[in-house]
Amino acid sequence: KADSVQVFITCPNTLKAGSNGLLTNIVPIAGNKLRYEWKSNYPINYYLPSFSVSDYQEYNIYAHPAGITDSILIQNYLYSNSGYLPYFKAEIDNTPLFIELLSEKYGMYPFKNEKYGHCVAPIGGGMEHQTMTTLSSFNFELIIHELGHQWFGDNVTCANWQDIWLNEGFATYTYYIGLQNLQTQANADQEMLNEHNDIKSATNGSVYVPLSQIFDENRIFDYRLTYEKGAAIIHSMRFILNNDSLFYSVLQNFQQTYKDSVATGDDFKNMISSMSGIDFTDYFAQWYYGEGYPTYNIVWQQQSDTVSFTVNQQTSMPSITPFFKLPVEIKFFWSGGDTTLRFAQAYNQQQFSAYIPHLINNLQVDPNNWVVDGIANITTGISVNSILQSVIVKPNPAKDFIVLNVNFKTSENDFIIYDISGKNVKTFKMNADVLKIDISDLENGMYFINCINNNNILPAKFIVNK
Ligand SMILES: [Zn+2]
């Protein structure tokens, strides 16, 4: 980056010129001209200096982010016709709220010692010029998107165009954060749903721009992949963290670590992995470098207060990304209520059990739409009760051993014991009616046993209490 920038523009004295940083001087020049002298002392990437000139009217407002006593100037150079400001004033007046919100979520506005601003110009959409966005009109989404770029794009810039996600994915997700915090969760949900539907309008494509397409501007700025899928994979990382204060700490630390500099997608992967203790290597291989999305297939059944089910997924680009390893939320409905639980799927045909003391009548996969996924196929397995098979566990609660008693004659059956988080803690085979199992190594808690018998799952559970 350049360590600073100065832009001097000489124009007729009937016009105004806007640019980066602070307007330090307006110098009269012979011939009814003025020289506008703009200077910024912040490092700046080579594509972010700009200027625009018109017979602007100037409309100044101020933001007051928490944590600083000074206010931040928001300098707006607007078209001069008398109807312009009244038409857009309510939208422009949201800008201080946006700066205050993003300063709280991403860390202090990066250019607080200078200003933020808007120059209106007849361009398509907007362009996040550092400290002085250029745009053609004002609305919630456009204002907060370009403002989000002041952090993601300007303060921290993608190190190369392959990692344009760091600019556009985060600016797009900034709109979601704005809706969630300043409008309603329902509006934010609708926005994410729209993005997911758009992403799924095609089966393929990675967020990361392949080297072979690096000179294709339309691929770099592909709206579906770079913007929408880029935002969606940030949202899913937030889901995996399952801890919003940690999520925003990662964003703030990323901003601090790479401020006035550049970063790659792998830099973000490494930071979120080290701060969370969760390895995001597979996640990036599947969602950032990989292609497509999963569609879940669930087969479930209930015996008494235990619901057991098998989770399988097909992917839309199996030759490139055959499996997405990530948690999945499942919502269990009963007459008059429901509960949503999270399960960490690590492989296909994985079996889980859940303690739910209600008669379940339906399941829903990913009810909060955290993940880009297809419409799940949900089917009920053969009723265990109808074939009068069962697995009996004694003693219960148990200390050092359990005795399993099955009332069906089969060839060898596979048994798996899970803890309450779905982690497989013991696997064994049983080819007799009764088997004693050593459980002296298990901690106190509730455990589930699944017996896999002719593609049915026969569930049981027990408690360890030492
Ligand atoms: Zn953008």
Residues whose N, C-alpha, C, O or C-beta is under 5 A from the ligand:
A	BS01	ZN	E168 A171
